[in-house]
Amino acid sequence: MSAHRTADLGFARLDLDRAERTGTPEVVYAAGKTPEQTVACLDALLDGGRQTFAWATRVDEGTAGAIRQRWPDARIDAEARCAFVGELPPVVGNVLVLTAGTSDGNVAAEVAATLAASGVGCRRVDDVGVAGVHRVLAVAPEIAQADAVVVVAGMDGALPSVVAGLTDRLVVAVPTSVGYGAAFEGLAALLTMLTACAPGVLVVNIDNGFGAGVAAARIAKSAQR
């Protein structure tokens, strides 16, 4: 099979062989697309039955309804704002996803959804922020057993530094737009993570659970190989 096939829908040119080429399937970013466009993209990614799985991120209620109408057995993850059509890939590896607070949950859910779409196992532990540092210390054994750790945090964004100081695992840090005024919708957390005093921290963009999930999935799959 060629690793360079595309499906030209006029409004989109879809990469049909991305999973084969990179290990990560093409994803439909539904924000900014109409429900009909998102459904058409998912349909094209299924490639007339040649592919068994397609998915979309940033799915709103209207788009979720259109997907369910086209595929009644589609799985909609409302917290992650993701939709899955077809069979999820078999799971390998183990990524631990930590949130500093419950308010970071929707971004962590997008991380978990991305890992599932990538065929990587995930365990999520919420609300272990540095305001009660004993909470993250309590999960140190799980951190040590993971192939990679994703840390999702808003406010001051300090949690990834703490986690990176506890483990030899790569820490993928996700700043979120959670916090009071001076947090500047995640900019404060982003800058803290970029200047983390503990080495081994990889930082993605604000609220980018998808990017963090892809990075962690590739690390986990490499560890399994």
Helices and strands as residue ranges (DSSP letters): E 6-8, E 13-15, H 18-22, E 28-29, H 35-46, G 47-49, E 53-57, H 61-70, E 75-77, E 82-86, E 92-99, G 102-104, H 105-117, E 120-125, G 130-132, H 134-137, H 140-145, E 148-153, H 159-164, E 171-175, G 181-186, H 187-194, E 201-203, H 209-224
